[in-house]
């Protein structure tokens, strides 16, 4: 069901859009003998030949074979799929025709070489395509739907059914994207042809969509990550929007928690950067959701390796071939002939994004074959390290193209040996056991090393098949474990005594494990897991200069960023600092008992009877009280202008560089004492509201004793059923309606304010 209309928000000066609704932003694909083709050719000033053969329109857009593409301008204005309104191809094209690409820069060509020489195909993984659906009966996409086929499942969020087919008259985009990701047939191969696909349809038959459909699709991926034979590791989202500040707040409020959660799940989300660049100042920034800190944006390059003239850009962005890219389209596009075997060439960052997404699946496959258990950030780091940096001649910004062979290393899937390896004569070898040696320092190599540090009975260090003992009584200074370069992991097994772990990523600080008796310096580890062992342990984790994510539960926490991951288990006190830079996000979860949340700018803590979680310096914090108990939250303002909104499901306080969301807490008290012009909005639950007001306070009390209180705010607003009400100071039990409620202009203004304030509730109905 579509959301009922509440109010309209301005997106552009000449466009109104309903909150939560995605507006089509481009004319559809130019293809003959179809509504989609007719719409585009009309937009370009051409005519449509309704015969079975493709025909020319004019010099701006010509229907030609896919190997000779023609492009057109884009009049995009709001949310859309990010393909250019560009070209058509002849029906029943000659497969295998050389696309207009430079093999040295085309990820499609690089992937084909790796499949032939190394056996890498993305097998064992599933990619989610959030788009217009997938024509799953296409010859390049397996010819069927469900287990045993290429498209193993999905959902249609536009029509709320289990058949996410890429229907006409406007559908085509998701099928084209899917072919680039995992298509395979005679003469055509996508980047990861061994991967499975789930189709999540968020555009209806006319090409319209709603933001909440995308939110539901992201939630679906989280819930179904391990539902299929191969886990979902990757999402492609070739949609984007040019948003005002107000609409960006709505979109981010709906989607950012899902994006961050998916990154925690180990799922990489790739999104098209947008096609609206015109060379003017301020036009280069990427669209949302590509601009999300939890999403990897992808721009487009031409065959010469330069950024495409339409492609939006930012420094350091990945870019892949997005000009004249050949892939699959549904049968209806050229007019049904009963054979779902049509292909077309398109322009756009929509075509570049799935190639980068597919490449990440090959990199992940190679890392798994190396014996690693890569996180999403491990895969991304490998891709960045194997990319080539270029400088855009127009803006001076940098962008990166991927050297896929360098990213996958020397892995050959057909040669993978899960055992101990072989010697030069082909005889098997296994590591020899050794008598433990006593050391006071360990220096590793520049290769990947997995190390276990066991404190349960003295100090034991295990590296591969070797075991070492460390005697701290012989050490005159700190014990050092230095593994040098490589992608190294450390597992620490704590004792029943008190230990303290301090971890910094890379060389940003000194990482140590200490007790009252010794200190061990830990150098060069990218992946660290500390199991406390039952003592009164404490962990202090520090972020990187990039955008990092914290996931924290009582006694457990994971801090993760590009190139590192720190995990603590069974540690009652966890302190996490995000002060090095980036746009950092924290998720805090409660215990089964009574928990207390304290929120201040740059400082959020969650305390239970036997655990303490601290998140310091994070730009965005999400706290959840869903495990039980009678939980309470206290929120404090910043020096600037802050807004607090409190409802039954969620409480939010936002200010300059400051956003905290608290979900599921029974009682919330807000304090505005630091300064600024602060606003509090309190929403009542249905009937039986008990309100109290005073000059410096507004309070709602529920029948179960739960309270929502705002103290010291310059302006307080009360709402019942999401409608504003007027409260008489010191009143209780009744909510009189003032005369102003009958003034349509004043009421409209207050209703508009109410709708903006309750943006957090969008999608809950």
TORFILUM-773101 format. One record per residue: residue in three letters; x, y negated, z of N, C-alpha, C in turn. Coordinates in steps of 0.1 Angstrom, whole numbers, plus 5000, padded with zeros to 4 digits. Layout:
N
ALAXYZXYZXYZ...
END
This chain:
765
UNK500850125000500050005000500949885000UNK500549784992501349654992500949575004UNK501949495009501849415020500849305017UNK499849275027498949165025499749025024UNK499248935016499848805014499648725027UNK500748665032500648575044500848435039UNK502048415033502348275029503348285017UNK503648175011504648185000505848105004UNK507048155000508248085002508948044989UNK509547934989510147884977511447964974UNK511648024962512848084958513747984950UNK513147934940513747834932512847714931UNK513247604925512447484925511147504917UNK511147594907510047614899509447754900UNK509747824912509247954913508747984927UNK507648044929507148084942507148234943UNK507548284955507548434956506948464970UNK506248574970505748624983506848694991UNK506948665004508048735012507948885010UNK509048945009509049095008508849144994UNK508549054984508249104971509449074962UNK509849164953510949144944510349104931UNK510748994925510248944913511148994901UNK510549034890511349074878512148954874UNK513448974870514248864868514848854853UNK514348944845514848944831513849004822UNK513948964810513149044800513649184799UNK512749274795513249414796514049454783UNK514449584783515349634772514749614758UNK515549574749515149554735515149684728UNK514049744726514049874719512849884710UNK512949944699511849944689510750034693UNK509550014687508450104689508050124704UNK508250024712507850034726507549894731UNK506749894742506349764748507649694753UNK508549774759509849714764510549644753UNK510649704741511349644730510649524725UNK509249524725508549414720508649294729UNK508649314742508849204751510149134750UNK511149214748512549144747512649074734UNK512249144723512449074710511648954709UNK510448954715509748824716510548714723UNK511148754734511848654742513048604734UNK513548684725514748644717514348574704UNK513048564702512648494690512548594678UNK512648724680512648814669511348884668UNK511248974658510049054656510349204658UNK509249274660509449424663508849494651UNK509649584645509249674635508649794642UNK507449824640506749934647506950064640UNK507650074629507950194623508850284631UNK509050404627509850494635511350454635UNK511850394625513250354623513450224630UNK514650204637514950074642515149974631UNK514849844635514949744624515649614631UNK516149534622516749414627515749304631UNK516149234641515249124646515748994640UNK516848944645517548824639518948834644UNK519648724642521148724645521348734660UNK520348704669520448714683520448854688UNK519548934683519449074688519049164676UNK519849254674519649344662519649494667UNK518649564663518549704667519549784658UNK520549844664521649904656522050034663UNK522850114657523350234664524150194676UNK524150284686524750244699526250214698UNK526850264688528350244686528550104681UNK527550034677527749894672526749804679UNK527049774692526049704700525949564697UNK524849504700524649354700524149314713UNK524449184717524049144730523249014729UNK522648984740521748864740521848794754UNK521348674754521348604767520448654777UNK520548604789519748644801519148524807UNK517848524809517148414815516748454829UNK517548524836517148584849517048474860UNK516148494869515948394880515748454894UNK515448574896515148624910515548774911UNK514948854920515348994921515149064908UNK516049154904515949224892516949344892UNK516749424882517849514878518849444871UNK520149474873521249394868521849444855UNK520949464845521449484831521049374823UNK521849334813521549224804520449264795UNK519649164791518649184781519549194768UNK519749314763520749324753520449394741UNK520649524740520749584727519849714727UNK519549754715518849874712519749964705UNK519450094705520150194697519150264688UNK519650324678518850404669518350524676UNK517050564672516550694678517350804673UNK517550904682518351024678519750984673UNK520450914682521750864677522750984676UNK523850954669524851054667525751054679UNK525551154688526351164700527851174696UNK528651124705530051134703530651014695UNK529750924691530250804684531150724694UNK532250664689533150604698532550474704UNK532350464717531850334722532950234721UNK532450104722533449994720534149964733UNK534950054737535750034750537150064748UNK537950014757539350044757539550164766UNK540050284761540150404769540950384782UNK541950284781542850264792542050204804UNK540950134801540250064812538950124815UNK538450214807537150274809537150384819UNK536350374830536250484840535650604834UNK534750594824534150704817535250794811UNK536150724804537250794797538250854807UNK538550774818539450824828538850954835UNK537550944838536951054845536951184836UNK536651164823536651274814538051344813UNK539051264813540451324813540651404826UNK540251354837540451424850539551544851UNK538451544845537651664845538251774837UNK538851734825539451834817540751884823UNK541551794829542851834833542951884848UNK542051834856542151864871540851934876UNK539851944868538552004873537751924882UNK538051794883537251704892535951654885UNK534851674892533551644886532551584895UNK532951564908531951524918531151634924UNK531451754921530651874926530651874941UNK529551924947529451934961528851804968UNK528451704960527951584965526651544957UNK525851454964524651404957524751254958UNK524251194947524251044946522751004946UNK522350904953521050844953520950724944UNK520050734934519850624925518650544929UNK518750434935517650344939517350244927UNK516350274920516150204907514750224902UNK514550224889513250234883512750384881UNK513550474887513250614886514150684876UNK514050814874514950884865514050974856UNK514350964843513651064833514451194835UNK513951274845514751394848514651504837UNK513751484828513751584817514651554805UNK515451454807516451414796517451524795UNK517951554783518951654781520251634788UNK520551504790521751474798521651484813UNK520451494817520151494832519551624837UNK519751734829519451864834518051924829UNK517151834824515951894818514951934828UNK515051904841514051944851514251874864UNK513451904874513351834886513151934898UNK514051914908513952004920515152084922UNK515152174932516352254934516752334922UNK518052344919518552414908518752324895UNK518152204896518352114885519352004889UNK519651914879520551804882519951704891UNK518651674888517951584897517251674907UNK517751674920517351774929516151734938UNK515751604937514651554945514551404945UNK513651354953513551204954512151164958UNK511751034956510450984960510150864952UNK508950844949508450724942507850624953UNK508550524957508050434967507050334961UNK507150314948506150224942504750274941UNK504650404939503350474938503150574949UNK504050584958503950664970503650814967UNK504450874958504251014955505651074953UNK505651204951506951274950507551294936UNK506951214926507451224912508051094908UNK509351074910510050944908510450934893UNK509550954884509850954869509950804864UNK510850784855511150654849510150624839UNK508950584843507750574834507850444825UNK507150454814506850334806505750254812UNK505450134807506150074796507550014798UNK507849984811509049904814510249984819UNK510050114822511050194827512150234817UNK513350234822514550284814515850274822UNK515850174831517050134838517650244846UNK516850304855517350414863517850534856UNK517250564844517750674836519150644830UNK519250514826520550474820521650484831UNK521350434843522350434854522650574857UNK521650664858521850804862522750874852UNK522650844839523450914829524950874831UNK525150744834526550694837527150764849UNK526250784859526750854871527051004869UNK526151074864526251224865525651294852UNK525451214841524951284829525951374823UNK525351474815526251564808525451634797UNK525951624785525351704774526451694763UNK526151764752527151764741527451624736UNK528651584737529151454732528951344742UNK528351364754528251264763528451314777UNK529251244785529551284799529651164808UNK528951164820529051054829530351074837UNK530450984847531750984855531851104864UNK530751144870530751264880529651364875UNK529951434864528851524859528551644867UNK529351674877529051784886528251754898UNK527951624900527151574912525651594909UNK524951614920523451614919522951474921UNK521651454917521051324918519751334926UNK519551234934518151204940517651074934UNK516451074929515850954923514950894932UNK515150764936514350684945513750574937UNK512550574934511950484925511350364933UNK511850244930511450124937510850014927UNK510750044914510149964905508950034899UNK507749964897506650034891506650024876UNK505550074870505450084856505749954848UNK505349844855505549714848506849644851UNK507749714859509049654862509049574875UNK507949574882507849494895508249574907UNK508649514917509149584929508849504941UNK509049564953508849494966510049524975UNK510549424982511649444990511549555000UNK510349575006510149685015510249825009UNK510049834996510249964989511749994990UNK512649894987514049924988514449955002UNK513849885012514149925026513750065029UNK512550105024512150245027513050345020UNK513550315008514450405001515750415009UNK516250315014517550325022517250405034UNK516150385041515850465053515650615049UNK515150635037514950775032516250845031UNK517250775025518550835024519150875037UNK519050785047519650815060518950945066UNK517650955064516951065070517151195062UNK517451185050517651305041519051325036UNK520051275043521351285038521851425037UNK521351515046521751655045520651755042UNK519651695035518451785032518751875020UNK519651835011519851904999521051995000UNK521252074990522452174990523752094992UNK523851984985525051894986524651764993UNK525451725003525051605010525051475002UNK524251375005524251244998525451175004UNK526351134995527551064999527650924993UNK526750894983526850774975525550724971UNK525350584971524150524966524550424955UNK523750424945523950314935522650224935UNK522850094936521749994938522049884928UNK521649904915521949814904520749714904UNK520549644915519549534916520149424923UNK519549304922520149194929519149074928UNK519448974936518548854937519448724940UNK519048624933519548484936518548424946UNK519048414959518148374970518448244976UNK517348174981517548064989517948105003UNK518348015011518748045025517648115032UNK516448065031515248125038515048265033UNK515048285020514748425015515848515018UNK517148465018518248545022518048595036UNK517648515045517348555059516348665060UNK515348655052514248765052514848895047UNK515548885035516149005029517149075038UNK518048985044519049045053518449105066UNK517449035071516749085083516049225080UNK515749245068515049375065516149485061UNK517249445055518049555049519449575056UNK519949475063521349485068521449595078UNK520449625086520649735096520749865088UNK519949875077520050005070521350015063UNK521849915057523149925050524249955060UNK524249895072525249925082525150075087UNK523950115089523650255093524150355083UNK523950325070524450415060525950425059UNK526650315062528050315062528550405074UNK527850395085528150485096527850635093UNK526950655084526650795080527750845070UNK528650755066529750795057529350785042UNK528250705040527650695026528150555021UNK528750555009529150435003528050384994UNK527650254995526650194987527350094977UNK527050114964527650024954526449944948UNK526749814945525649734940526249644929UNK525449614919525849524908525949384913UNK526949314909527249174914526349074908UNK525749094896524848994890525348954876UNK524348894869524648864855524348714852UNK524448624862524048484860525248394859UNK526448434858527548344857527548264844UNK527748134846527748044834528947964833UNK529947984842531147904842531047784850UNK529847744855529747624863530147644877UNK530347534884530747544898529647604906UNK529947704915528947764923528147874917UNK528447914905527648014899528348154899UNK529548154905530248284905529948374916UNK529348334927529148414939528148534935UNK528448644942527648764939526348754945UNK525348834939523948834944523848924956UNK522748914963522349004973521549114967UNK521849244971522549294982524049314980UNK524649284968526049304966526849224976UNK526349114981527049034990527049085004UNK526349195007526249245021527649295025UNK528049275037529349325041529449485041UNK528349545041528349695041528149755027UNK528149675017527949715003529149684995UNK529549764985530649744976530149674964UNK530449544961529949484949530849524937UNK530249534925530949564913530649474902UNK531649414896531549324884531749394871UNK531749324860531849384847533049324840UNK533749414833534849374824534549414809UNK535049344800534949384786536049484782UNK536049524770537049624765538449564766UNK538649434766540049384767540449364782UNK539649404791539949404805539649274812UNK539149174805538749044811537349054816UNK537048974827535748974832534748934821UNK533549004820532548964811532048824814UNK531648754803531248614805530048594814UNK529148704814527948694822528148734837UNK529248804840529448874853529748774864UNK529048794875529348714887530548784894UNK531248704901532648744906532948684920UNK533848754927534448694939535848764940UNK536648704948538048754948538048894954UNK538848974948539049114952537949214948UNK537049164940535949254936536349364927UNK535749484928535949584918535249554905UNK535849594894535149574881535349694872UNK534349724864534349834855533649794842UNK533849874832533249844819531749814820UNK531349694815529949664816529449614803UNK530249614793529849564779529649674770UNK528449684764528149784754528349924759UNK527749964770527950094776526850184772UNK527150304767526250394762525750494773UNK524450514774523950614783522450654779UNK521950744787520550804784519450704787UNK518350714779517150644782515950734780UNK514750704786513650794785513050794770UNK512250894768511750924754510850804750UNK510050744759509150634755509850514750UNK511050494753511750374749511750354734UNK512050454726512050444711510650484705UNK509750524714508450574709508550724710UNK507650794717507650934720507851014707UNK508751104707508851204696508951354702UNK508751364715508651494722510051544725UNK511151474721512451524724513151414733UNK513451454745513951354755515551354754UNK515951294743517451304740517951174735UNK517351064739517750934733518750864742UNK519550784736520650704742520650564737UNK521150474745521250334741522450264748UNK522950154742524050084748523449954754UNK523949924766523449804774524649734779UNK524449604782525349514788524949484802UNK525849464812525449424825526249484836UNK526349414847526949474859526249594864UNK524949614860524249734863524949854857UNK525549844846526249954839527649974846UNK528249874851529549884858529449954872UNK528449914879528249974893528250124893UNK527450194885527350334886528650404883UNK529450344874530750404871531750394883UNK531750284890532550274903531950374913UNK530650384914530050474924530450624920UNK530450654908530850794904532250814906UNK533150714904534550724906534850754921UNK534050694930534250714944533950864948UNK533050924941532751064943533851154939UNK534551114928535751194924536851184934UNK537051054939538051034949537751114962UNK536551114966536151184978536351334976UNK535951384964536151524961537651564962UNK538551474956539951504957540451504971UNK540051414979540451404993540051525001UNK538851574998538351695005539251815001UNK539651814988540451924983541851924989UNK542251804994543551785000543551845015UNK542351875019542151925033541751815043UNK541451695038540951585046539451595048UNK539051515058537651495061537451345059UNK537351295047537351145045536051075050UNK536250965056535150875059534850785047UNK533750715048533450615037534650515035UNK535150465046536250375045537550435040UNK537750565043538950635038538850635023UNK537650665017537550675003537750534997UNK537150435003537250294998538750244999UNK539450285009540850245010541650304999UNK541450434997542150504986541850434973UNK540650394970540350324958541050194957UNK541050114968541749984967543250004965UNK543850104972545250114970545650164956UNK544750224949545050274936544550184925UNK544150064929543549964919544649864914UNK544349804903545249714897544549574898UNK545349474903544749344905545049254893UNK543949184889544049084878543548954883UNK543848844875543348714878542448664867UNK541248624871540248564862540748434857UNK540848424843541348294837540348184839UNK539148214842538048104843538048044857UNK538048124867537948074881539248084889UNK540148164884541448184892541248294903UNK540048354904539848454914540448584910UNK540648674919541248804916540148904914UNK540349014907539449124906540249254904UNK539749364906540449494906539749594897UNK540649664889540149774881540849904886UNK540150014886540650134893541450214883UNK542650264888543450364882542950494888UNK542050564882541450684888542450794890UNK543350814881544350924883545150894895UNK545550774897546350744909545550764922UNK544250734921543350744933543150894937UNK543050984928542851124932544151194934UNK545351134931546551204934546851324925UNK547551414931547951534923547051654924UNK545851634930544951744933544451804920UNK544451934919543952014908542952114914UNK541652094912540652174918540852324915UNK541252354903541452494900542652554907UNK543452474913544652534920544552524935UNK543452474940543352454955543452584962UNK544352594972544552714980544252684994UNK543152745000542752705013543652775024UNK544552865020545452935029546652855032UNK547752925035548952855040549852815028UNK549452835015550252795004551152915000UNK551952884989552852994984554252934982UNK555253024982556552974979556852974964UNK558052954960558352944946558153084939UNK558153194946558053324940556553364940UNK555653284945554253314946553853394958UNK554853414968554553484980553953384990UNK552953434998552253355007553253325019UNK553053195025553753155036552853105047UNK553053135059552353075070553253005080UNK552852905087553752835096554252935107UNK555552925110556053005120555852945134UNK555453025144555352975157556652945163UNK556752845172557952805178557752795193UNK558852815201558852795215558752645218UNK557852605227557752455229559052395232UNK559352275226560552195229560152085238UNK561052035246560751915254561351795247UNK560451695245560951575238560451455246UNK561051335243560451215248560151115237UNK560151155225559751075213559451165201UNK558451135193558151205181558151115170UNK558851145159558851065147558351155136UNK557251115129556651195118557251155105UNK556651205094557051175081556051075075UNK556251045062555350955055554151035048UNK554051165051552951245046551751245056UNK550651305052549551315060549851415072UNK549551375084549851455096548651455105UNK548351575110547251585120547951635133UNK547751545143548451565156547451585167UNK547751675177546851685189547751655201UNK547251565209547951535222547051575233UNK547551675241546751745251547251705265UNK546451645273546851595286546251685297UNK545651795294544851875304545851955313UNK547051985309547952055317549351995313UNK549751885320550951815315550651745302UNK551651725294551551655281552051755270UNK551151795262551551885251551251825237UNK552151825228551951765215552051885205UNK550951895196550951995186550851925172UNK551751965164551851915150551952035141UNK550952065133550952175124551152305133UNK552152385130552452505137553452485149UNK553852365151554852335161554252285174UNK554752315185554352275198555452205206UNK555252095212556252025219555651985233UNK556551985243556251935256556851805259UNK556151715265556651585269556751575284UNK557951545289558051535304558251385307UNK557251315312557351175315558351135326UNK558651235334559651205345561051175340UNK561351225328562651205322562651075313UNK561551005312561450895303561850765310UNK562750685305563150565311562350445305UNK561550465295560750365289559450435283UNK558650365276557450415270557850535261UNK557050635262557050745252556550695239UNK557150735228556650685215556350805206UNK555150795200554750885189554450805177UNK555350815167555350735155555250825143UNK554150815136553950905124554250845111UNK554750715111555150655099553950625090UNK554250645076553150625067552250745065UNK551450745055550450845052549150825059UNK548250915057546850905063546850995075UNK547150955087547451035098546351035108UNK546051145115545051155125545551205138UNK544951165149545351195162544151235170UNK544151355177543151395186543751405200UNK543151335209543651325223542651395232UNK543151495239542351565249542651525263UNK541751445269542151385282541951485294UNK542551445305542451525317541351475326UNK541251535338540151485347540651365355UNK541851315353542351195359541851075351UNK542250955355541950835348542950805337UNK542450785325543350745314542750615308UNK543650535302543150415295543750415281UNK542850405271543350395257543150255251UNK544150205245544050075238544450105223UNK543550075214543850095200543649975191UNK544649945183544649845173544849905159UNK544149865149544349925136545649875130UNK546349955123547649925116548649865126UNK549249755122550349695130549849565136UNK548449555139547949435144548149425159UNK548649525166548849525180549449655185UNK549849665197550449785203549349875208UNK549249995202548350095207548950185217UNK548250205228548850285239547850375246UNK548350485251547550565260548350575273UNK547650535284548450525297547650585309UNK548450625319547950665332548750585342UNK548550625355549350565365550850615364UNK551050725357552450785357553150755344UNK552550725333553250715320552450625311UNK553150585300552550515289553050565276UNK552250605267552650655254552150555243UNK553150505235552850415224552450505212UNK551350465205550850535194550950455181UNK551850495172552150415160551750485147UNK551050415138550850465125549650545123UNK548750555133547550645131546350565125UNK545750625115544550565109543250625116UNK543350745120542150815126542450865139UNK541750815150542050855163540750895170UNK540851015177539651055185540151085199UNK539551025209539951045223538751105231UNK538951225236537951295244538351285258UNK537651205266538151165279538351275289UNK537651385289537851495297537251495311UNK536451385314535751385326536251285337UNK537351225334537851125344537150995343UNK537550895352537050765351537750685340UNK537650715328538450665317537850535312UNK538750465305538450335299539050325285UNK538350275275538850255262538650115257UNK539650055252539649915246539949935231UNK539049905222539249915208539149775202UNK540049755192540249625186539949635171UNK539449535165539049545151540149505141UNK539949505128540849465118540449325113UNK541249275104540849145098539649155088UNK539249275085538149295076536849305083UNK535849355076534449365082534349505088UNK534149515101534149645108532849675114UNK532649795118531349835123531549925136UNK530749895146530849965159529450045160UNK529550165164528450245167528650305181UNK527850255191528250285205527050345212UNK527250455220526250525229526950535242UNK526150565253526750575266527850685266UNK529050645269530150735269530750765256UNK530250715245530750745232530750625223UNK531750615214531750495205532650525193UNK532250465182533150475170533250335164UNK534550285163534850165156535450195143UNK534950145132535350185119535550065109UNK536550065102536749965092537550025080UNK537949945070538649995059540050035063UNK540250165062541650215065541750275079UNK540750265088540850315101539550365107UNK539650455117538450495125538950535139UNK538350475149538650515163537350565169UNK537450685175536350755182536650785196UNK535750755205535950795219534750875224UNK534950975231533951075236534151095251UNK533051095258533151115273533951015280UNK533850885276534550775282533450675288UNK533350665301532250585306532350435304UNK533550385302533650235300534350215286UNK533650145277534150115264534049965261UNK535149905258535249765255535749745241UNK534949685232535349675218535349525215UNK536549485209536749345205536849325190UNK536049235185536049195171536449055170UNK537649025171538248895171539248865160UNK539548965152540648945142540148895129UNK538748885127538248835114537248925108UNK536648885097535648965090534248935095UNK533349005089531948995093531549125100UNK531649135113531549255121530149285127UNK529849405127528449445132528549555142UNK527749545153527749645164526349695166UNK526349825168525049895172525249955186UNK524449915195524549965209523250045212UNK523350165218522250255221522250275236UNK520950295242520750305256520950455261UNK520850475274520850605280519350645283UNK519150765289517850815292517350745305UNK518250675312517850605324517450455322UNK517550375332517250235331518450155327UNK518450085316519550015311519249865311UNK520349785312520349645312521149585301UNK520549505292521249445281521549295285UNK522749245283523049105285523649055272UNK523048945267523348895254523848745255UNK525048715251525548585250526248565236UNK526448445232527148435219528548495220UNK528848585211530148655210530348755221UNK529248785229529448875240528148955243UNK528149085241526949165244527349285252UNK526649315263526949435271525649515273UNK525849645274524749735278525149825289UNK524449815300524949885312523849985317UNK524350115320523450215326524050245340UNK523450345346523950385359525450435359UNK525750505348527150565347527950535335UNK527550425328528250385316528150235314UNK529150185306529250035303529750025289UNK528949955281529349925267529449775265UNK530649735259530849585257531149565242UNK530449475236530849435222531149285222UNK532349255220532849115221533249065207UNK532748945203533148875191532448925178UNK531449005179530749055167529748955162UNK529748935149528748845143527348885144UNK527149015143525749075144525749195153UNK524749195162524649305172523249355172UNK523049485171521749545172521749645184UNK520849625193520749705205519449785205UNK519549905209518349995208518150065222UNK516850055226516450125239515350225235UNK515750335231514850435225514950575233UNK515850585242516050715249515250735261UNK514550635266513850645279514250545289UNK513550555300513850455311513050325310UNK513250245320512650115320513750005317UNK513849965305515049895300514649745299UNK515649655302515449515302516549445294UNK516249325289517249255281517249105286UNK518449045288518548905290519348845279UNK518848735273519448675262519748525265UNK520948485261521348345264521748275251UNK521448145251521648065239523148025237UNK523347965225524747905222524647755224UNK525747695221525847545221525047485210UNK524747555200523947505188522447525190UNK521747505178520347525178520047675176UNK519247735186519047875186517547905185UNK517148015180515748065179515648205185UNK514748215194514548345200513048395197UNK512948515192511548565189511448705197UNK510448715205510248835213508948895210UNK508949025207507649095204507849235211UNK506749315209506849455215507849545210UNK508149525197509049615190510549565191UNK510649435190512049385188512149245193UNK513249205199513549075203514849025195UNK514848905190515948855183516348715187UNK517548685189518048555191519148525181UNK519048415174519948375164520448235166UNK521648205162522248075163523448065153UNK524147955153525247945144526248065145UNK526448145135527348255135526948365146UNK525748375149525348455161523948515158UNK523848655158522648725156522648845164UNK521648855173521548975181520049025181UNK519849155178518549215178518449325189UNK517449315197517149415207515849485205UNK515849615203514649685199514349785210UNK513049785214512549895224512649855238UNK513149735242513349705256511949665262UNK511649715274510349685280510149535284UNK511249475289511149335293512349265288UNK512049135284513049045278512948905285UNK514048855289514048715295515148635287UNK514748525281515648435274515948315282UNK517248265281517648145288518248055278UNK517847925278518447825269519047715278UNK520247725281520947635290522247575285UNK522647625273524047585268523947455260UNK522747415255522647305246521947325233UNK521847225225521147245212519647225214UNK518947235202517447215202516947355199UNK516547425210516247565210514747595209UNK514347705202512947745200512747885205UNK511647905212511248045217509948075211UNK509748195205508448245200508248375208UNK507048385215506748505222505448555216UNK505448685213504248755207503648845217UNK502348835218501548925227501149055221UNK500849155229500349285225498849285226UNK498149265215496649285215495949215226UNK494949295232494149235242494749245256UNK494149175265494649175279495849095282UNK496148995274497348915276497248825288UNK498248815295498348735307499448635305UNK499148505303500148405300500248315311UNK501448265314501748155323502748065317UNK502447935319503347835313503647725324UNK504847665323505347555331506147475322UNK506547355326507347265317508647325312UNK509247415320510547475315510447625313UNK509147675312509047825311507747865304UNK507847975297506648035292506748185295UNK505748255300505848395303504548475299UNK504848585293503748685291504048805299UNK502948855305503048975314502049085308UNK502549205306501649305301501049385312UNK500049465308499249545318500149645325UNK501349685319502249775325503349705334UNK503249575335504249505342505349445334UNK505449485322506549435313506349285311UNK507449215310507449065309508249025297UNK507848905291508548835281508648695285UNK509848645288509948515295510948425286UNK510648305285511548205278511748095288UNK513048065292513347955302514247855295UNK513847725296514747615293514747585278UNK513847645270513847615256513047485253UNK513547405243512947275240511547295235UNK511347405227509947425222509647575224UNK508447595229507947735231506647755223UNK506547865217505347905209504848035214UNK503448045215502848175219501948225207UNK501948355205501248415194500448535199UNK499248545194498448665196497948715182UNK498148845180497848895166498548815155UNK499848765159500648685150500048555146UNK499048505153498448375151498848285163UNK499248165161499648075172498448045181UNK498748035194497647995203498247885212UNK497347805218497747695227497547735241UNK498547715250498447745264498347625272UNK497547625282497447515292498447545303UNK499247445307500247475317499647535330UNK500347645335499947715347498647795345UNK498247815332497047895329497348045330UNK496348125333496548265333495248335328UNK495448445321494348525317493548485305UNK493648355301492848305290493748235280UNK493348225268494048155257493148055250UNK492847945256491947845249492547795236UNK491647775226492047725213491847575213UNK492847505210492747355209492047305197UNK491647175197490947115186491747115173UNK493047115175493847105163493747235154UNK493247345160493147465152492147445141UNK491247345142490247325132490747235121UNK491847175123492447085112493147175103UNK492747185090493347285081494847255078UNK495147125077496547095074497547135085UNK497147095097497947135109498047285111UNK496847345109496847495111497747565100UNK497647515088498447575077499947555080UNK500347445086501747425089502147515100UNK501347535110501647625121501647765117UNK500747805108500747945103501947975095UNK502447875087503647885079504847915089UNK504847835100505947855109505847995116UNK504648035119504448165125504948275115UNK504648265103505048365093506648365092UNK507248255092508648245091509248305104UNK508648285115509248335128509148485129UNK508148535123507848685125508448765114UNK509548705107510148785096510648915100UNK510948935113511449065118510449165118UNK509149125118508049225117507749275103UNK508349205093508049255079508349395078UNK507449465072507749615069507249705080UNK506749645091506249735102504849775101UNK504149705092502649735091502449865082
END
